[in-house]
Amino acid sequence: MVKILVVDDEADLEILIKQKFRKKIREHEYDFRFALNGRDALEKISEEPDTDIVLSDINMPEMDGLTLLTKLNEKNPLIKAVIVSAYGDMENIRTAMNRGAFDFITKPINFEDLSITVEKTIQHARQLKDTLIAIKENDILKMYVDENVLKFMNSREYESSLMENETIEGSVVFIDMVGFTRISETAPPNTVVKMINTYFDIMAKEIIAQKGFIDKFIGDAVMAVFRGEYHLDRAVDTAIAVRNKISELDPPDENSDFKPKVSIGIKSGEMTSGNIGSESLKRLDYTVIGDTVNTAARFQDIAKEDQIIICEACYEKIKEYFKCRELGKFKLKNKEEPVTVFEVLE
């Protein structure tokens, strides 16, 4: 139901409005309120801030309609106003429009014209509110969805691209908080959430600084992806920075023996990027999948605290720029042959 505030010191207008719009009132489409002047109108809007539109005269005691327009715009710019006045000269019309009036109707009122104008004003007010809601929802969405998802979807027709994917070259990093499961079993929930958010924030800043993006948070772990030039170098730089920053942190409180540490796995190569999930339910996760991703996760599994584990192929690409040491061959889950792994030291 649309809330309409009529501001006019003529008592007869209230009767006319109720007569001419009786069907809309009866069908609960319009809900009219009435004020005698601008000051009275502002008080009523304070009581009912969800007012949609205002129909206001110009010449009224205490506060005229043109002054009301200025105050209305300051109080709630989403409320659209239409001036309904016998003073329909160009100067008043221009002043009203400059002060934010949506339209101007002259008296004596042509109620057919008024009906059309009211509908047009309601539509405009709704579009404004819908736009603001969309902006707010978009801002909220950005808190949960990486900008790469938005870029990917905006570059295609939405409905036809839900299940599209692409093969990319990049590096995947898995960072896990060592021993955090133990502390989460004994600490209060609020403490656990505060701690993990602190650690995640440190990781996120380092990932973003190296132009990577967070694919997902998995319990007390983070999965990040790096694309573009020197993606492996940037992934390793991120891992070193995260390890050092986390190691510098103190225990969460003086009574805790938990010292924050991370274990990290990195793998570079081809992977499939796109929306994974159920098209019918419209529940999708924009992510990367493939052997490169699986292997990076396995490397993180075998990494001890403060260790950054990479494969031999990655080592060959970065050995001139980073100090590493060979750890030997490891049998990885779902891999037939043992894999030679290296630890990045600095």
Secondary structure, 3 states (H helix, E strand, C coil): CEEEEEECCCHHHHHHHHHHCHHHHHCCCEEEEEECCHHHHHHHHHHCCCCCEEEECCCCCCCCHHHHHHHHHHHCCCCEEEEEECCCCHHHHHHHHHCCEEEEEECCCCHHHHHHHHHHHHHHHHHHHHHHHHHHHHHHHHHHCCHHHHHHHHCCCCCCCCCCEEEEEEEEEEEEECCHHHHHHHCCHHHHHHHHHHHHHHHHHHHHHCCCEEEEEECCEEEEEEECCCHHHHHHHHHHHHHHHHHCCCCCCCCCCCCCCEEEEEEEEEEEEEEEEECCCCEEEEEEECHHHHHHHHHHHHCCCCCEEEEHHHHHHHCCCCCEEEEEEECCCCCCCCEEEEEECC
